[in-house]
């Protein structure tokens, strides 16, 4: 997630004789989790609360029936493609009846 050009200098650091400036918000910055959550909610707005809930980088897809649910992943994958978001398949859990 890119941060505003005016904020880049704040995130600069100089470990040796060079200055490094990030172009993306680093993990652990004061409001990085909040900004990330807001961005993800914006991206998945069409599914939010009627077929998906989001908590930071976790997304739970749901439906009342199996037939409905077969449509939800397609919409979700279309949004991933639209916003160029990649998922780690090793962290995905499909067709769960309960989540912790």
Helices and strands as residue ranges (DSSP letters): G 5-11, H 32-43, E 52-55, E 58-61, H 66-82, G 89-91
